[in-house]
């Protein structure tokens, strides 16, 4: 995998029988160190001034996402474990917890895909069941296709 990557992040949220999905595509940096995949990228969030700097660390049973900037948090998704973090936004802080039920990691020469299923709680109340999928590809070998 090259350092210069294209990152596609898809999220699905199931809440009260309805599903909502979101997808972003951005560029970033990738490297592999001490048995861990690292992905670094910046994200502009609608309605917020400034950007969010993201550092993602991926192993077979764990994904850490550290956000700094307009939003701040350190989210830990570890298989069959519950974790908790303070999610800082311009509108105030929330206590967020994650119970991770699945992590699938597919490693190829020029592509890494990780899928995480988790339950989300905010301020100690269950909110939704979610999935996040990250598809990281070497930028020069990526074939980007738009879905209908």
N, C-alpha and C positions, 0 to 999 in steps of 0.2 A: 504494500500500500504506500502511496506517495504521501508526502506531508500535506499537500494542497488537496483538500477534499470538498465534495459536495455533500451536504447533509439534508436529508428529508426526515422531518419529525411529524408523525401523525399521532393524534390523540383521540380517544373515544371515551365518552362519559355516559354511563347509564344511570338515569335518575328518574324515579317514579314512572317506570315503564317507557320513558322516552330516551332516545340516544342523541347525543350531540357530538359532532366531530370537528376537528381543527387540523390544519396541516400547514407547515411552513417549510420552505426550502431556502437554504442559505449556504454560504461557503464558510470554511473554517480550516483549522490546522489539526492534523492527526499525528500522533506518535505512539510507539509501543515501548514501554519501559518496565522492567521488573515483573513481567508477566501480566501487565495491565495495559489496556487500550485507553488512550487519552484523546479526547476531542475537545477543542476550544473554539468557541464562536461567539459572535455578538448578535444580539437580537434587539430589534426595535419593537416596542410594544405599543399598540394602538391606544391613544388616549394618555400616554405617559411621556413626559419630557425625558430626554436622555435615552441611553441604551442599557441593556443588561448584558454583562459579560458572563458567559457560561463556561464552566469547566466540568466535563463529564469524564468519569473514570469507570471503566467497565471490566468486570471479570465474569467468570462462568456463573457465579451465584449472587452477584451484587452489582448494583449501578449506583454511583454517587453523582448527584448534580449539585454543583455549587454555583449560586447566582450572586452577582455583585453589581451594584449600580442602582437603577431606579427601583429594583426589587432585590431583596437580599434573603437568601436562605441556603441551607445545606440539607438537601433531601437525600435520604438513604433508602434504597430499595434492596432489601436482602431477603432471599427466599425463606418463606415460612416464619418471618420475624416482623414485629411491629416496631416502627421507629417514629420519633416525634421531633419536630423542629419549629422554630419561630419563623414565620413567613412575614417579612417586613415589606410593606407597601407604602406609597405616599399617603394612603388613606388610613393607615394604622397597621398594627401587628395582629397576627392571628396565630394561634397554636394549631399546627397541622400535623396529623398522624397518618401513617401509611402502613397497611398490612399487606405485604407482598405475597401473592399466591402463585406466581409463575414468572420465571425468567428463562427465555430461550435465546441462546447466542449462536449465530451462524457466522463462522469466520471463513472467508475466502481470500484469495491473493489480493484482489483489488476491491473487496467489498466486505463490510461487516454489517450484520443486521442483528438488532437486539429488540426483543419484545418483552414488555413487563406488564403483568396484570396485577392490579392492587385495589384495595379498598381505601377510600379517602375519608378522613374525619377532620372536621374543623371545629375548634373550640370544644373538643371532647364529644362531638356528635357525629354519627355516621352521616355522610353526605351522599356518596355515590360509589359505584364500582367503575373502575377505569382501566384503560389500556394505553400504553405509550409504545410506539415503535420508532426506532431510530435506524435509518438506512444510511450508512456512511460509505461513500465510493470515491475512489481516486478520480479527481476532477477530469483529467484528460480521457479517461475510459468510460465516463458516464454517458449513458444514452437516456436523455430526459424525455419522457412522454407524458403528455397531459391526459388525465382521465376525463371521461365524459360523465 
